[in-house]
Amino acid sequence: DPNEFGILAALGKYSAIAAILCHEEQVPGKNIGDGLKYLEKAIECKSSLQGNGGHSLAVACNLFAVSADAGLLSGKGVDFAIFLLKLAIELDQTLAMPYLNLGTIYLSQNQNIETFETAMTLFEESFYIDPQNEMVRKNLITTYHALASYYSRFPNERAFDTLSVLEKAHALDPDNDKFNHGLGCIYLTIAGHFMGKKY
């Protein structure tokens, strides 16, 4: 919906036009490549975009990042998508989707403990902004589970990290038997450490 981007003159015409052109069906005869040209112009003058103008550019960056990650921008791939999403977050910290999309890209590129922890931070920020977003909630739960599985390999060193992510997961999904079982086990493990005894 082009109205999402407001009046072009008020929001920064280049970024608003770019965002609209990102959806081919909205502007007959145009395509996403045309929109990318406007987006690049908007980025060039981003320092002059304040308030709603910065918001409009952030929305456009997020839209084009999704397209770049999907391989829809000729010659622009994942690295460009990451650049756009970081720029979107820099411009407007009130948008949930750039955090979600950036975390998702990181996980798709390299699934190790560092990327899971980075993704968790990004997903948590997205969930803080938009707690009703079911996609964010599901991604968070999945990431918490992956981190708990990793931390649990080191019961002495990472017990409280395991506890932290399991408690967060339980808050989002209180009826999940796997999380409840994990919580019970980690409570016993920590209690055993304090008693000088392992369970």
C-alpha positions in Angstrom: 0.0 0.0 0.0 1.7 3.2 -1.1 -0.1 5.1 1.6 2.2 3.3 4.1 4.9 5.7 3.0 2.8 8.8 3.3 3.0 11.9 1.1 6.1 11.7 -1.0 7.2 15.3 -0.5 6.9 15.0 3.3 8.7 11.7 3.6 11.6 12.1 1.2 10.6 11.5 -2.4 13.4 9.2 -3.5 13.0 6.7 -0.7 9.2 6.7 -1.0 9.2 6.2 -4.7 11.8 3.5 -4.3 9.7 1.7 -1.8 6.6 1.9 -4.0 8.5 0.7 -7.1 9.7 -2.3 -5.1 6.2 -3.7 -5.7 6.0 -4.1 -9.5 2.2 -4.4 -9.5 1.8 -1.0 -7.9 3.4 0.9 -10.8 2.6 -0.6 -14.2 5.6 -0.6 -16.6 8.1 -0.2 -13.8 10.2 -2.8 -12.0 12.3 -3.3 -9.0 15.4 -2.2 -10.8 13.9 1.2 -11.3 13.1 1.4 -7.6 16.7 0.5 -6.8 17.9 3.6 -8.6 15.7 5.8 -6.5 16.8 3.9 -3.4 20.5 4.6 -4.1 19.7 8.3 -4.6 17.9 8.4 -1.3 20.9 6.7 0.4 23.2 9.3 -1.1 21.3 12.1 0.6 20.3 10.2 3.7 22.0 12.7 6.0 19.4 15.3 5.0 16.4 13.0 5.7 15.0 13.7 9.1 12.0 12.4 10.9 9.5 10.9 8.5 12.0 11.0 5.7 14.4 8.8 7.7 11.5 6.4 8.5 10.5 6.2 4.8 14.1 5.4 3.8 14.3 2.8 6.5 11.1 1.1 5.2 12.4 1.2 1.7 15.8 -0.3 2.8 14.0 -3.2 4.5 11.9 -3.9 1.4 14.8 -4.0 -0.9 16.9 -6.0 1.6 14.3 -8.8 1.4 14.4 -8.7 -2.4 18.2 -8.7 -2.4 18.3 -11.7 0.0 15.9 -13.5 -2.3 18.1 -12.9 -5.3 15.7 -10.6 -7.0 18.2 -7.7 -7.5 20.7 -8.3 -10.3 24.2 -8.1 -8.9 23.0 -7.4 -5.4 23.0 -10.3 -2.9 23.2 -11.1 0.8 25.9 -8.5 1.6 23.8 -5.8 0.1 20.8 -7.0 2.1 22.8 -6.9 5.3 24.0 -3.3 4.5 20.5 -2.2 3.8 19.1 -3.7 7.0 21.8 -2.2 9.2 21.1 1.2 7.5 17.4 0.7 8.2 18.1 0.1 11.9 20.4 3.1 12.0 17.7 5.3 10.5 14.7 4.1 12.5 14.9 2.0 15.6 11.1 1.7 15.9 10.7 -0.7 13.0 10.5 -4.4 14.0 11.1 -6.0 10.6 14.7 -4.9 9.9 15.8 -6.6 13.2 13.9 -9.7 12.3 15.2 -9.9 8.8 18.8 -9.2 9.7 18.7 -12.0 12.4 17.2 -14.4 9.9 19.9 -13.7 7.3 22.6 -14.2 9.9 21.2 -17.6 10.8 20.8 -18.6 7.2 24.5 -17.8 6.5 26.3 -19.4 9.4 24.7 -21.4 12.2 27.2 -21.2 15.1 27.0 -20.0 18.6 28.0 -16.4 17.7 25.3 -16.0 15.1 22.7 -17.6 17.3 23.5 -15.1 20.1 23.5 -12.2 17.6 20.2 -13.4 16.1 18.7 -13.7 19.6 19.6 -10.1 20.4 18.1 -8.9 17.1 14.9 -11.0 17.5 14.5 -9.8 21.1 14.7 -6.2 19.9 12.1 -7.0 17.2 9.8 -8.7 19.7 10.1 -5.7 22.1 8.9 -3.4 19.3 6.2 -5.7 18.0 5.2 -8.4 20.6 2.2 -9.4 18.6 4.3 -10.6 15.6 4.0 -14.4 15.6 6.9 -14.8 13.2 9.2 -13.0 15.6 7.9 -15.1 18.5 8.5 -18.4 16.6 12.0 -17.3 15.6 12.8 -16.4 19.2 11.6 -19.7 20.6 13.7 -21.6 18.0 16.8 -19.6 18.8 16.3 -20.0 22.5 16.0 -23.8 22.0 19.2 -23.9 19.9 21.1 -21.9 22.5 19.9 -23.9 25.4 21.0 -27.1 23.6 24.4 -25.6 23.0 24.9 -24.2 26.5 23.7 -27.5 28.1 26.9 -29.1 26.8 28.8 -27.1 29.3 26.8 -27.6 32.6 29.5 -26.2 34.8 30.4 -23.1 32.7 27.1 -22.2 31.1 24.4 -23.4 33.5 23.1 -19.9 34.1 23.1 -19.1 30.4 21.0 -22.3 29.9 18.7 -21.2 32.6 18.3 -17.7 31.2 17.3 -18.8 27.6 15.0 -21.6 28.9 13.2 -19.1 31.2 12.8 -16.8 28.3 11.5 -19.6 26.1 9.1 -20.7 28.8 7.7 -17.2 29.0 6.9 -17.3 25.3 5.7 -20.9 25.2 4.7 -22.0 28.8 3.0 -25.2 27.6 6.1 -26.6 25.8 7.0 -29.8 27.6 10.5 -29.8 26.3 11.2 -26.4 27.8 9.5 -27.3 31.0 11.6 -30.5 31.3 14.8 -28.5 30.5 14.0 -26.0 33.2 13.4 -28.7 35.7 16.8 -30.3 34.9 18.7 -27.1 35.0 17.1 -26.1 38.3 18.3 -29.4 39.7 21.8 -28.9 38.2 22.2 -25.5 39.7 20.9 -26.6 43.1 23.3 -29.5 43.0 26.2 -27.2 42.4 25.3 -25.1 45.4 25.0 -28.2 47.5 28.3 -29.5 46.2 26.5 -32.4 44.4 25.7 -33.1 40.8 22.4 -34.6 39.7 
